[in-house]
Every structure is written in structure tokens, then in C-alpha cells.
Amino acid sequence: MELHKRLVRLQKAAAEETKPSNPPLNESNTSNNSDKSIPPPRRRGSPSPSYNMFKSLEHHSGCSWRKPNFQYGNGILGLHQEIEQFYAHMLPTPLEHTARLEVISRIESLIVKLFPHASVEVYGSFRTALYLPTSDIDMVVIGDWQNLPLRMIENELIMNLIAEPHAVKVLDKATVPIIKLTDTKTQIKVDISFNMSSGIQTAELIREYKRQYPVLSKLVMVVKQFLLQHDLNEVFTGGISSYSLILMCISFLQLHPRQNFKNVNLGLLLLEFLELYGRKFNYLTTGISIKNGGRYVDKDVLQKQMKADLLYPSILCIEDPLTPGNDVGKASHGALQVREAFEHAYITLCQAVAPNNTQLNDCNKQSILGRIIRISDEVIGFRGWIQAEIVRRLMREKLASRKLKNKSNESRSSSSSDDVSEFNESHD
């Protein structure tokens, strides 16, 4: 009954042609696009998305997480079941995980050979286990240099065939110098930074919140996929970083009226997240802090505390829980595009789960989650290819090991025969 009441409230809010005149946290209302079939607007001059949700969906219809012959519930229950299946489908297989471990091992061995006193750590989504199949691997090199050895490492990566020349890029002028590369064997992308120990601490903090909120991983993975296919997952294109998204999700769960998420409907939770950051949250006046149990903070006050540039305030203001004075969302100048995308997804899902909308809410006939996220055939093909590559390598190593063993046995057998011959000759 409670679930039904909350769903009805969400549907009524989505059906309104304009936003409420005085919604919580949001005093700056904008008109709502009543044509629900129109996708959210994209930024002018932005590059083509790295992931086109409508590209190459012929074989799997973009919904490869759906199980054949599975009996889905209608509406919000079907959405919950699809989110569970999507999360399980997107988790890395043991072979995919092995491929990434091998990439890390090759790069770490190279760097430690060059700089024996340096240490190499992995952070980011690989360390937190919140990575998508095409996500980068974030590595950090901790060492003592007067000048960072960016070009030396670039050359060694190329000479050792870890990356091809066109697949390595050194960003030496960036605020945080970084080496970006694509591994030759696996085509997995890697970012290498230097002396940024905060990334390791951040990963451990996120892992702690994952233990506190088991639903966090599932919510993050769905929204990460959504942002990826809308080209809103990179700060340099105006989107929001994975760290910002995770902090937004943590704040959402901290301040949620329900504090026991053990048996929560994930479909309803996703709708409430999209409603909050797509309609209710006031990006212009409100900042986010997850410290001390989480709270909303007056944006001006928070930015003064962080000594931010008040002439050019950030649109999305998120206090870094580990680094005092750091606004995690300050570079996300396209945060309002993220808000529009969230709102559009919220409206789309509310329509699809409406009990009286029998054309859309039958999850057995068509995917409800697939109305906002898709997985392309390219991604499915990449996952299959990388697993096949690992299997082929393991088979080659097994075959080589067997040949070496046979050769060793033959050598011992030959040596034993010679010994017998010598023994016989000595006793003749």
C-alpha cells in the first residue's frame, strides 16, 4: 500500500505540465517540455557522444540484460527486476577482471623497473568495483622526482609495446599532469597520474559507503550507464565525474526518509533519485555535503568556507569529504544539462510504470529500463572479444607448458638411458 501511494505521487508529479510553484529545495522553476517524446537537449558545439544509445542495437535491441522466458512483473515491479538483472549483467566476469589485472601488472612492472623506489596503486572505479565494461583504469605512481618523468614513461610504454604511439597522450599542461593510453593487447584505456594519494583514500571511502548502503552500487551503475550514453559522464565535456555522481547518490540515500533499504524497490528508488536531481534540487542555491551523516548547505556559505571563486561559482557544488576546500563539482559547467536529462528520464519512466498505462507497463512485452538506457552491440562484442582473448592466451600458455613438460620428460628419459648404457659398459 505504501509503495502504491508513493508511486501515485510520483506519477502525479510527472504528469504536471509545469513544475510545482514551490517545490522543496528548488525556487527557480523553469518550464517543462510537455512533448515527452523529445529527448533532452544537447549542448551546442559538443562532440558526438562516445556512446550512441541508438547505434547498433539490432541483435540485442539494446537490452541484453533481460533473461529469456523470465516472467516480469508489471510497472514498478518489472523495473525493479530489470535493474537487478542489469546490475548482474554489467558486473565483470572473472575473465574481464583478469584482463584488467594483466594490464595493471604490465604497466606496474614497467614503472617499477624504471623507478625501483616508486610505488604504483590503482584507484577509481576499478578499486571500488563500480566500473562499466568500457571504463578506464585509474593508476597513480607515487615517487620523488624534481620533474615528473612523463615523456620517459611514454617512450617506455611504446618501446615495450604496451601502447602504440598514436594511443598515448601526455597531458603535461593540465592541473594534474596525466598520461592517457590504450593498452595494445586488450584495448582497455588507462590514465596514469602522479603523487595523487587522495584518489586511494577516496576509493576506500566509497567502499565504506558501499558496505553501509548495499543498494548504492546498483543505483550508481544504472545512472553511470545513463550518463555515459548521453555524453554527460566526463567533466571536460561539461558533465559530472563518477566521484560527483557517487557523492550525489550517497547524499540521496543519507537524506532519504527510508533508512532501511534492505527490501527497497529499486525501480522506485531510481525514480526518486531522478525526481530529486531532475526536478526538486536547486542547483543555484544548494550545496551537497555527505560529512557527518549528510546535509544540504547554503551554496554561498559552503563556497565561502571552501574559498571558492565567488565571481564564477560552480553550478554543481559538492563538498569533498576528504579534501577541505575542494568543490568536487566545480568543473561540471554542464550540470544543468544533467538535470534536464534526469528530468526527461524521470518523466519517461513514470509514464512507463503507470498502472493505467497498459500499453507501456507490461515489462514482458517491452523493457521498461530500456526506455532510458541501452547497451550497444559494440559493447557486447567488446566484452566477448576480450574474454575470448584471455581464453586463447591461457590455452597458449597451457599448451606451451605441456610442451615444456614433455620436453623435460624426454630429456630426463634420454639422460636415464645414457646412464644405463654407461653402467652396462662399465660392467662388461
Secondary structure by P-SEA (a helix, b strand, c coil): caaaaaaaaaaaaaaccccccccccccccccccccccccccccccccccccccccccccccccccccccccccccaaaaaaaaaaaaaaacccaaaaaaaaaaaaaaaaaaaaacccbbbbbbcccccccccccbbbbbbbbccccccaaaaaaaaaaaacccccccccccccccbbbbbbbbccccbbbbbbcccaaaaaaaaaaaaaaaaccaaaaaaaaaaaaaaaacccccccccccaaaaaaaaaaaaaaccccccccccaaaaaaaaaaacccccccccbbbbcccccccccaaaaaaaacccccccccccccccccccccccccccaaaaaaaaaaaaaaaaaaaacccccccccccccccccccccccaaaaaaaaaaaaaaaaaaaaaaaaaaaaaaaaaaaaaaaaaaaaaaaaaaac
